[in-house]
Amino acid sequence: MSTLSSSSRDPTRARRTPSDLPAPLSSRTSRHERESKLDSSASGAGRATPLSSRRDNTARGAGQAADDTNPKDYKKMYEQALQTNEKLKTRLEDSRKELARIQARLERATQKQGKISESKSNVMETQKREKHVLEKKISEMEDELKVKTELKSENQRLKDENGALIRVISKLSK
C-alpha cells in the first residue's frame, strides 16, 4: 500500500488530459458488451436471452454507428452544407444579376419617361408660346378692325361733307 500511495504522490507523474480520458460512447459500448457477455455466459449454452441479444445488438449497432458514421456524417453534412452554400451563392448571384437588369430597365424607363415628360413640357411650352402669339395677333387684329371701322365712318363723313360742299359750290356758281 505504501507504494501505491507514494506513486500517487509522485510529482513527476504526468497529469491526464481530457483527450486521455475514455470517450463516453466507447465506455457505454464496453459496458453493454460486458453485460451481454455476462448474460450469454449466465444463460448456459452460449445462447443469449432475447433481452440480452437486443441489448447486445443495440450496443453493437450504436457503437459501430457512433464510431463509423459520425466522422462520415460530419463529412457528409459538411459537403452538403458546401453544396447548399454553392447553390445559394449561385441563386444570390442570379438574383443580383436579375436585380441589376431590372434596375437598368427601370432606369431606362425613367429616362424615357423623363424624356417624354420633357418633350411634353417642351410641347406644352411651345403651345403656350404659340397661344400667346396668337392671342397677341388677335388683339392686334381687333385693334386694326376698330381702326378700320373708325376710318370707314370718317371716310363716310368726309364723303358726305364733300357732297355738301359740291352742292354749295354748284349753287354759288349758278
C-alpha positions in Angstrom: 0.0 0.0 0.0 2.8 2.3 0.7 4.0 2.0 -2.9 0.5 2.9 -4.1 0.2 6.0 -2.0 3.7 7.0 -2.8 3.2 6.7 -6.6 0.0 8.8 -6.4 2.1 11.5 -4.6 4.9 11.4 -7.1 5.3 14.9 -8.5 7.0 13.7 -11.7 3.9 11.8 -12.7 2.1 13.3 -15.7 -1.4 14.6 -15.4 -4.2 13.3 -17.5 -5.6 15.5 -20.2 -9.2 15.4 -21.5 -8.0 13.6 -24.6 -6.6 10.8 -22.4 -10.0 10.1 -20.8 -12.1 7.4 -22.5 -14.9 8.6 -24.7 -18.4 8.2 -23.1 -19.7 6.4 -26.1 -16.9 3.8 -26.0 -17.4 3.3 -22.2 -21.1 2.7 -22.9 -20.3 0.2 -25.6 -17.8 -1.7 -23.5 -20.3 -1.8 -20.6 -23.0 -3.1 -22.9 -20.6 -5.7 -24.3 -19.7 -6.8 -20.8 -23.3 -7.1 -19.9 -24.1 -9.1 -23.0 -21.1 -11.4 -22.3 -22.3 -11.8 -18.8 -25.9 -12.5 -19.9 -24.8 -15.0 -22.5 -22.5 -16.8 -20.1 -25.2 -16.9 -17.5 -27.8 -18.4 -19.8 -25.7 -21.5 -20.1 -25.0 -22.9 -23.5 -23.8 -19.6 -25.0 -27.2 -18.6 -26.1 -28.3 -15.1 -25.4 -31.7 -14.3 -24.0 -33.9 -12.2 -26.1 -33.4 -9.2 -23.8 -29.6 -9.6 -23.8 -29.4 -10.1 -27.5 -31.4 -7.0 -28.1 -29.2 -5.1 -25.7 -26.1 -6.6 -27.4 -27.4 -5.7 -30.9 -28.2 -2.2 -29.9 -24.9 -1.7 -28.2 -23.0 -3.0 -31.1 -25.1 -1.0 -33.6 -24.8 2.1 -31.6 -21.1 1.6 -31.1 -20.5 0.9 -34.7 -22.8 3.7 -35.9 -21.2 6.1 -33.5 -17.6 5.1 -34.4 -18.1 4.6 -38.2 -20.8 7.1 -39.2 -20.1 10.2 -37.0 -17.0 11.3 -38.9 -18.7 10.3 -42.2 -21.8 12.1 -41.2 -19.9 15.2 -40.4 -18.1 14.9 -43.6 -21.4 14.4 -45.5 -23.0 17.2 -43.6 -20.1 19.4 -44.4 -20.2 18.5 -48.1 -24.0 19.0 -48.1 -23.5 22.4 -46.4 -20.9 23.3 -49.1 -23.3 22.2 -51.9 -26.1 24.2 -50.3 -23.8 27.2 -49.9 -22.8 26.9 -53.6 -26.4 26.7 -54.7 -27.3 29.6 -52.5 -24.4 31.6 -53.9 -25.4 30.9 -57.4 -29.0 31.8 -56.6 -27.8 35.0 -54.9 -25.6 35.9 -57.9 -28.6 35.2 -60.3 -30.8 37.4 -58.1 -28.2 40.1 -58.1 -27.9 39.9 -61.9 -31.7 40.0 -62.2 -31.8 43.0 -59.9 -29.2 44.8 -62.0 -31.2 44.0 -65.1 -34.4 45.3 -63.5 -32.7 48.4 -62.2 -31.3 49.1 -65.7 -34.8 48.6 -67.2 -36.2 50.9 -64.6 -33.5 53.5 -65.2 -34.2 53.3 -69.0 -38.0 53.6 -68.4 -37.4 56.5 -66.0 -35.2 58.2 -68.6 -37.8 57.6 -71.3 -40.5 58.9 -69.0 -38.2 61.9 -68.3 -37.7 62.5 -72.0 -41.4 62.1 -72.7 -42.3 64.4 -69.9 -39.6 66.8 -71.0 -40.8 66.7 -74.6 -44.4 67.1 -73.3 -43.3 70.1 -71.3 -41.5 71.4 -74.3 -44.6 70.9 -76.4 -46.7 72.5 -73.8 -44.3 75.4 -73.6 -44.4 75.7 -77.4 -48.1 75.5 -77.4 -48.3 78.2 -74.7 -46.0 80.4 -76.7 -48.0 79.8 -79.8 -51.2 80.6 -78.0 -49.7 83.8 -76.6 -48.5 84.8 -80.0 -52.0 84.0 -81.5 -53.7 86.0 -78.7 -51.4 89.0 -79.5 -52.3 88.7 -83.1 -56.0 88.5 -82.4 -55.8 91.6 -80.1 -53.8 93.4 -82.8 -56.3 92.4 -85.4 -59.2 93.6 -83.2 -57.4 96.9 -82.8 -56.9 97.1 -86.5 -60.6 96.3 -87.0 -61.6 99.1 -84.7 -59.3 101.5 -86.5 -60.8 100.3 -89.8 -64.4 100.9 -88.7 -63.3 104.3 -87.4 -61.7 105.1 -90.7 -64.8 103.9 -92.6 -67.0 106.1 -90.5 -64.7 109.1 -91.0 -64.4 108.3 -94.7 -68.2 108.3 -94.9 -68.4 111.6 -93.0 -65.8 113.1 -95.4 -67.8 111.9 -98.4 -70.9 113.4 -97.0 -69.1 116.7 -96.4 -67.6 116.6 -99.9 -71.1 116.1 -101.4 -72.4 119.0 -99.3 -69.5 121.2 -100.5 -70.1 120.3 -104.1 -73.7 121.3 -103.8 -72.8 124.6 -102.2 -70.2 125.4 -104.9 -72.7 124.5 -107.6 -75.3 126.8 -106.1 -72.8 129.6 -105.9 -71.6 129.2 -109.5 -75.1 129.5 -110.8 
